[in-house]
Amino acid sequence: MRKLAVVEAPSVLGLRPTGVQDLPAALLGAGLAERLGAGRAGRVEPPPYDPERDAATGLLNPGGIAAYSVALADAVGDVLDHGRFPVVLGGDCSVLLGTLLALRRRDRHGLLFLDGHTDFYQPSAEPAGEVASMELALATGRGPRVLADLEGRGPLVRDENVVALGFRDAEESAGYGMQPLPPALHAMELHTVRALGAAEAARRAVRVLTGDGTGAGYWIHLDVDVLDDAVMPAVDHRQPDGLTWQELETVLRAALTGGGAAGLTVAIFNPRLDPDGTLARRLVDCLVGAFDSQG
């Protein structure tokens, strides 16, 4: 069993301060660290939120997110340097940039992107300039340089080293004019996951992420809106359908087996939409179940 360490990353610089910033407190309050046997590796506080869209880049808070990404990369890097497995609790999906920067400072790596959306918007197509709808594009080097080339290390991950699994927003994103996913990026829409079965889809994803022989591993990014809206309504951008709890646990278990995973992000869960804490506890159950397979 790998030694786990929780890093709190309550940034909503890439979204809106609607409650997602309370995710770390909610999951920790539901017993996540204790049940995982995880240490606490600190909290990275974001700079002040600016609601005005930046005129030069078309983004919300580009400078703040850049600075936050560096600080978060430092914190995640410290966990990695001590031989522990970082569990990063966002915040919105823009925190992915900081976690990937931590890995990019060290080696080439992959990304398992579990999200109900592809988050591949360009600023001109994103209605509000929210980086939480663009982070995968930015991570692969597309978009304003302030975030697409952090520390001059962009892209943070190569197209061919990304598997996007479980998304279901193709019609919506096309309607907004989102740029297409690049052909080298491995896309497994929800209907593909269902056709293959969650276990086989996850095995194929892991084979892609471990098949180049670099040994650098891959990061797991979990946006909880990959779950079925019927079982996870506590998200800010709802859409029908999604993975079941069991399907998500199956995918996570496969991704965590074998030592290829380098860390995990959990993002977007909004505790203010879960007033009695039921969904927080169920999410903790799912995460613990996935990690229990490593014992």
C-alpha positions in Angstrom: 0.0 0.0 0.0 1.4 3.3 -1.0 1.7 6.1 1.6 -0.9 8.7 0.7 -0.8 12.4 1.4 -3.7 14.8 1.0 -3.0 18.3 -0.4 -5.9 20.8 -0.1 -6.3 22.9 -3.3 -9.5 25.0 -2.7 -9.1 27.2 -5.8 -12.1 28.4 -7.8 -10.1 30.8 -9.9 -11.1 28.9 -13.0 -14.8 28.8 -12.2 -16.9 30.8 -9.7 -16.9 30.9 -5.9 -20.2 29.0 -5.7 -19.1 26.3 -3.2 -16.6 24.1 -4.9 -13.9 25.7 -2.7 -15.5 23.8 0.2 -14.7 20.4 -1.3 -11.6 19.6 0.8 -13.4 20.4 4.0 -16.4 18.3 3.1 -14.4 15.2 2.1 -12.0 15.5 5.0 -15.0 16.0 7.3 -16.5 12.8 5.9 -13.4 10.9 7.0 -11.4 10.6 3.8 -7.9 11.0 5.3 -8.6 8.7 8.2 -10.2 6.0 6.1 -7.3 6.1 3.6 -4.7 6.2 6.3 -3.4 9.4 4.5 -1.2 12.1 6.0 -2.0 15.8 5.6 0.4 17.7 3.4 -0.9 21.1 3.7 -3.3 23.6 2.0 -2.5 25.9 -0.9 -4.5 29.0 -0.6 -5.5 30.8 -3.9 -5.0 34.5 -4.5 -8.0 36.8 -4.5 -10.7 36.0 -7.1 -11.2 38.6 -9.9 -14.6 38.3 -11.6 -13.5 40.4 -14.6 -12.5 38.6 -17.7 -8.9 39.4 -18.8 -9.0 41.5 -22.0 -5.7 40.2 -23.4 -6.3 36.5 -23.0 -10.1 36.1 -22.7 -9.6 34.2 -19.4 -10.7 34.6 -15.9 -7.8 35.1 -13.4 -5.0 34.0 -15.8 -2.2 35.5 -13.7 -3.7 34.2 -10.5 -4.1 30.7 -11.9 -0.5 30.8 -13.2 0.8 31.7 -9.8 -1.4 29.2 -8.1 -0.3 26.4 -10.4 3.4 27.1 -9.4 2.5 27.0 -5.7 0.5 23.9 -6.1 3.2 22.2 -8.1 5.7 23.0 -5.3 3.4 21.3 -2.7 2.7 18.3 -4.9 6.4 18.0 -5.7 7.2 17.9 -2.0 4.9 15.0 -1.6 6.4 13.2 -4.5 9.9 13.9 -3.3 9.1 12.2 0.0 7.9 9.1 -1.8 4.2 9.5 -1.1 1.2 9.5 -3.4 -0.5 12.9 -3.6 -4.3 13.1 -3.3 -5.2 16.6 -4.3 -8.6 17.9 -3.3 -9.8 20.9 -5.4 -11.3 23.3 -6.1 -12.2 23.5 -9.7 -10.5 21.7 -12.6 -7.9 24.4 -13.2 -6.0 22.8 -10.3 -5.0 20.1 -12.8 -2.4 22.5 -14.3 -0.5 22.7 -11.0 -0.5 18.9 -10.5 0.7 18.3 -14.0 3.4 21.0 -13.7 4.8 19.1 -10.6 5.2 16.0 -12.8 6.4 17.8 -15.8 9.3 19.2 -13.8 10.4 15.6 -13.3 9.7 13.6 -16.4 7.3 12.7 -19.3 4.0 11.3 -18.0 0.5 10.5 -18.9 -3.0 11.7 -17.9 -6.2 9.7 -17.2 -8.9 12.4 -17.5 -12.2 11.3 -16.0 -14.7 14.1 -16.6 -18.2 14.4 -17.9 -16.8 17.2 -20.2 -13.8 17.3 -22.4 -12.7 20.8 -21.2 -11.0 21.5 -24.5 -12.5 25.0 -25.1 -10.5 27.9 -26.6 -11.1 31.3 -25.0 -13.2 32.6 -27.9 -15.7 29.7 -27.5 -15.9 29.6 -23.7 -18.9 31.8 -22.8 -17.4 33.1 -19.5 -13.7 32.6 -19.9 -13.6 29.9 -17.3 -10.3 27.9 -17.3 -12.2 25.0 -15.7 -13.6 24.4 -19.2 -10.2 24.7 -20.9 -7.7 23.0 -18.7 -7.2 19.9 -20.9 -6.5 22.2 -23.9 -4.1 24.3 -21.8 -2.4 21.2 -20.4 -1.7 20.0 -23.9 -0.2 23.3 -24.9 -3.2 25.1 -26.6 -4.3 28.5 -25.5 -2.8 31.7 -24.0 0.8 31.2 -23.2 0.5 32.4 -19.6 -1.2 29.0 -18.8 -0.3 26.9 -21.9 3.4 27.2 -21.3 3.9 27.3 -17.5 7.6 27.8 -16.6 8.4 27.4 -20.3 7.6 23.6 -19.9 4.5 23.4 -22.1 2.9 21.3 -23.1 2.5 19.7 -19.7 1.4 16.5 -21.3 1.4 15.3 -24.9 -1.7 14.5 -26.8 -0.8 10.8 -27.2 -0.3 10.4 -23.5 -3.8 11.4 -22.6 -6.9 9.2 -22.2 -10.2 11.1 -21.8 -12.7 8.6 -20.4 -16.4 8.9 -19.7 -17.2 12.3 -21.2 -20.7 13.0 -22.7 -20.7 16.6 -23.8 -19.9 16.2 -27.5 -23.2 17.8 -28.7 -23.0 20.7 -26.3 -19.4 21.5 -26.9 -19.9 21.4 -30.7 -22.8 23.8 -30.3 -20.5 26.3 -28.5 -17.8 25.9 -31.2 -15.2 24.2 -29.0 -12.1 23.2 -31.0 -12.0 19.4 -31.8 -10.0 17.0 -29.8 -6.7 16.2 -31.5 -6.6 12.8 -33.3 -3.6 11.6 -31.2 -5.5 12.1 -27.9 -7.3 8.9 -26.9 -11.0 9.6 -26.5 -13.4 7.2 -24.8 -16.8 8.7 -24.7 -19.4 7.4 -22.2 -21.1 5.3 -24.9 -17.7 3.6 -25.6 -17.2 2.9 -21.9 -20.6 1.3 -21.8 -20.1 -0.8 -24.9 -16.8 -2.1 -23.6 -17.8 -2.3 -19.9 -16.1 -0.2 -17.3 -13.4 -2.8 -16.4 -12.3 -3.4 -20.0 -12.4 0.4 -20.9 -10.2 1.0 -17.9 -7.8 -1.8 -18.8 -7.4 -0.3 -22.3 -6.8 3.2 -20.9 -4.1 1.9 -18.6 -2.4 0.0 -21.4 -2.3 3.2 -23.4 -0.9 5.2 -20.5 1.8 2.6 -19.6 2.6 1.4 -23.1 5.4 3.7 -24.1 7.9 2.2 -21.7 9.0 5.5 -20.1 8.0 4.3 -16.6 7.1 7.9 -15.7 3.5 7.0 -14.8 0.3 9.0 -15.1 -1.9 11.3 -13.2 -5.5 10.6 -12.5 -7.9 13.6 -12.7 -11.4 13.0 -11.4 -14.1 15.6 -12.0 -17.0 14.2 -10.1 -19.4 15.3 -12.9 -18.3 12.2 -14.7 -20.8 10.5 -12.5 -24.5 10.1 -13.4 -26.4 13.2 -12.6 -29.0 11.1 -10.9 -26.5 10.0 -8.3 -24.2 13.1 -8.2 -26.2 16.3 -8.6 -23.8 18.3 -6.4 -21.9 19.8 -9.3 -22.2 23.2 -11.0 -22.6 22.2 -14.6 -25.1 19.3 -14.7 -26.0 17.2 -17.7 -27.9 13.9 -18.0 -26.4 10.4 -17.7 -22.9 9.5 -16.6 -21.0 6.7 -14.8 -22.6 4.8 -11.9 -20.8 4.7 -8.6 -19.7 1.1 -9.3 -18.4 2.0 -12.8 -16.3 4.8 -11.4 -14.9 2.7 -8.6 -14.1 0.0 -11.2 -12.2 2.5 -13.4 -10.3 4.0 -10.4 -9.4 0.6 -9.1 -7.9 -0.4 -12.4 -6.0 2.9 -12.7 -4.6 2.5 -9.2 -3.5 -1.1 -9.7 0.1 -1.9 -10.7 1.9 1.2 -9.5 1.6 3.3 -12.7 -0.5 6.1 -11.1 1.5 9.0 -9.7 -1.3 10.9 -8.1 -5.0 11.8 -8.0 -7.1 15.0 -8.2 -10.7 15.2 -7.1 -12.5 18.3 -8.3 -15.8 20.1 -8.8 -17.9 18.5 -6.0 -20.0 21.3 -4.5 -20.9 20.6 -0.8 -23.4 23.5 -0.8 -25.6 21.3 -3.0 -25.2 18.4 -0.5 -26.6 19.9 2.7 -26.8 16.7 4.7 -23.4 15.4 3.6 -24.8 12.2 2.0 -23.0 12.7 -1.3 -19.7 13.6 0.4 -19.9 10.3 2.4 -20.7 8.3 -0.8 -17.9 9.9 -2.7 -15.5 9.0 0.2 -16.8 5.4 0.1 -16.1 5.2 -3.6 -12.5 6.6 -3.3 -11.7 4.3 -0.3 -13.1 1.3 -2.2 -10.8 2.1 -5.1 -7.7 2.5 -2.9 -8.6 -0.6 -0.8 -7.7 -2.8 -3.8 -4.0 -1.6 -3.2 -3.9 -3.1 0.3 
